[in-house]
Amino acid sequence: MLVLTRKSGEGIRIGDDIKIVVIDVRENQIKLGIEAPQSLSVHREEIYLKIQDENIKAAGVSGADLTATLGDLIKKNK
């Protein structure tokens, strides 16, 4: 993991299309601004994990099933 130190108003770039700027810093909370193409989904981590969980439930498979299927695919492609 890359760890960077930024002050309010400073930012970082990820590739050519993604810019993250520190908007505000207060006690134990940081407000970030994110500029990214609309084709790229940007979610808070807890929301992203809920989306993944709901997608797995909707597909009707368990995590163990997915792991086994992925293992089978890797073996076939070797």
Phi and psi restraints in degrees (value plus and minus 20) as a CYANA .aco file:
   2 LEU   PHI    -103.2   -63.2
   2 LEU   PSI     109.8   149.8
   3 VAL   PHI    -137.0   -97.0
   3 VAL   PSI     105.4   145.4
   4 LEU   PHI    -142.6  -102.6
   4 LEU   PSI     132.0   172.0
   5 THR   PHI    -129.7   -89.7
   5 THR   PSI     107.2   147.2
   6 ARG   PHI    -155.2  -115.2
   6 ARG   PSI     129.4   169.4
   7 LYS   PHI    -121.2   -81.2
   7 LYS   PSI     147.7   187.7
   8 SER   PHI     -75.5   -35.5
   8 SER   PSI     111.8   151.8
   9 GLY   PHI      72.7   112.7
   9 GLY   PSI     -36.1     3.9
  10 GLU   PHI    -111.0   -71.0
  10 GLU   PSI     139.0   179.0
  11 GLY   PHI    -163.2  -123.2
  11 GLY   PSI    -197.8  -157.8
  12 ILE   PHI    -156.5  -116.5
  12 ILE   PSI     140.0   180.0
  13 ARG   PHI    -137.5   -97.5
  13 ARG   PSI     120.5   160.5
  14 ILE   PHI    -139.5   -99.5
  14 ILE   PSI      88.2   128.2
  15 GLY   PHI      44.5    84.5
  15 GLY   PSI    -175.8  -135.8
  16 ASP   PHI    -110.7   -70.7
  16 ASP   PSI     -39.0     1.0
  17 ASP   PHI    -128.2   -88.2
  17 ASP   PSI     -29.3    10.7
  18 ILE   PHI    -139.5   -99.5
  18 ILE   PSI     107.3   147.3
  19 LYS   PHI    -147.2  -107.2
  19 LYS   PSI     110.4   150.4
  20 ILE   PHI    -140.4  -100.4
  20 ILE   PSI     106.4   146.4
  21 VAL   PHI    -142.8  -102.8
  21 VAL   PSI     117.5   157.5
  22 VAL   PHI     -98.3   -58.3
  22 VAL   PSI      95.4   135.4
  23 ILE   PHI    -107.6   -67.6
  23 ILE   PSI     -63.8   -23.8
  24 ASP   PHI    -175.5  -135.5
  24 ASP   PSI     127.0   167.0
  25 VAL   PHI    -149.1  -109.1
  25 VAL   PSI     103.3   143.3
  26 ARG   PHI    -158.7  -118.7
  26 ARG   PSI     106.1   146.1
  27 GLU   PHI      20.0    60.0
  27 GLU   PSI    -125.7   -85.7
  28 ASN   PHI    -131.3   -91.3
  28 ASN   PSI       7.7    47.7
  29 GLN   PHI    -154.7  -114.7
  29 GLN   PSI     118.2   158.2
  30 ILE   PHI    -142.7  -102.7
  30 ILE   PSI     113.2   153.2
  31 LYS   PHI    -122.0   -82.0
  31 LYS   PSI     103.8   143.8
  32 LEU   PHI    -132.0   -92.0
  32 LEU   PSI     125.4   165.4
  33 GLY   PHI    -129.9   -89.9
  33 GLY   PSI     115.5   155.5
  34 ILE   PHI    -145.6  -105.6
  34 ILE   PSI     103.1   143.1
  35 GLU   PHI    -128.3   -88.3
  35 GLU   PSI     100.5   140.5
  36 ALA   PHI    -170.2  -130.2
  36 ALA   PSI     136.9   176.9
  37 PRO   PHI     -79.0   -39.0
  37 PRO   PSI     126.7   166.7
  38 GLN   PHI     -82.6   -42.6
  38 GLN   PSI     -42.6    -2.6
  39 SER   PHI     -92.3   -52.3
  39 SER   PSI     -31.2     8.8
  40 LEU   PHI    -121.8   -81.8
  40 LEU   PSI     105.3   145.3
  41 SER   PHI     -98.9   -58.9
  41 SER   PSI     112.8   152.8
  42 VAL   PHI    -145.7  -105.7
  42 VAL   PSI     101.2   141.2
  43 HIS   PHI    -155.7  -115.7
  43 HIS   PSI     132.2   172.2
  44 ARG   PHI     -84.2   -44.2
  44 ARG   PSI     130.3   170.3
  45 GLU   PHI     -78.0   -38.0
  45 GLU   PSI     -62.7   -22.7
  46 GLU   PHI     -84.9   -44.9
  46 GLU   PSI     -53.0   -13.0
  47 ILE   PHI     -90.9   -50.9
  47 ILE   PSI     -63.1   -23.1
  48 TYR   PHI     -78.5   -38.5
  48 TYR   PSI     -63.7   -23.7
  49 LEU   PHI     -84.9   -44.9
  49 LEU   PSI     -57.4   -17.4
  50 LYS   PHI     -85.6   -45.6
  50 LYS   PSI     -60.9   -20.9
  51 ILE   PHI     -81.4   -41.4
  51 ILE   PSI     -65.4   -25.4
  52 GLN   PHI     -80.0   -40.0
  52 GLN   PSI     -65.1   -25.1
  53 ASP   PHI     -81.3   -41.3
  53 ASP   PSI     -64.8   -24.8
  54 GLU   PHI     -85.1   -45.1
  54 GLU   PSI     -57.7   -17.7
  55 ASN   PHI     -84.1   -44.1
  55 ASN   PSI     -60.1   -20.1
  56 ILE   PHI     -85.8   -45.8
  56 ILE   PSI     -63.6   -23.6
  57 LYS   PHI     -82.0   -42.0
  57 LYS   PSI     -62.5   -22.5
  58 ALA   PHI     -84.9   -44.9
  58 ALA   PSI     -52.4   -12.4
  59 ALA   PHI     -96.8   -56.8
  59 ALA   PSI     -35.1     4.9
  60 GLY   PHI      51.8    91.8
  60 GLY   PSI       9.2    49.2
  61 VAL   PHI    -146.6  -106.6
  61 VAL   PSI     135.1   175.1
  62 SER   PHI    -112.1   -72.1
  62 SER   PSI     145.0   185.0
  63 GLY   PHI     -79.7   -39.7
  63 GLY   PSI     -57.1   -17.1
  64 ALA   PHI     -84.7   -44.7
  64 ALA   PSI     -59.8   -19.8
  65 ASP   PHI     -82.2   -42.2
  65 ASP   PSI     -62.9   -22.9
  66 LEU   PHI     -83.8   -43.8
  66 LEU   PSI     -61.6   -21.6
  67 THR   PHI     -82.7   -42.7
  67 THR   PSI     -63.9   -23.9
  68 ALA   PHI     -84.0   -44.0
  68 ALA   PSI     -63.3   -23.3
  69 THR   PHI     -84.1   -44.1
  69 THR   PSI     -63.1   -23.1
  70 LEU   PHI     -82.2   -42.2
  70 LEU   PSI     -62.2   -22.2
  71 GLY   PHI     -80.6   -40.6
  71 GLY   PSI     -61.9   -21.9
  72 ASP   PHI     -82.6   -42.6
  72 ASP   PSI     -62.6   -22.6
  73 LEU   PHI     -84.0   -44.0
  73 LEU   PSI     -60.2   -20.2
  74 ILE   PHI     -84.3   -44.3
  74 ILE   PSI     -63.3   -23.3
  75 LYS   PHI     -82.3   -42.3
  75 LYS   PSI     -60.4   -20.4
  76 LYS   PHI     -87.0   -47.0
  76 LYS   PSI     -52.1   -12.1
  77 ASN   PHI    -108.0   -68.0
  77 ASN   PSI     -19.9    20.1
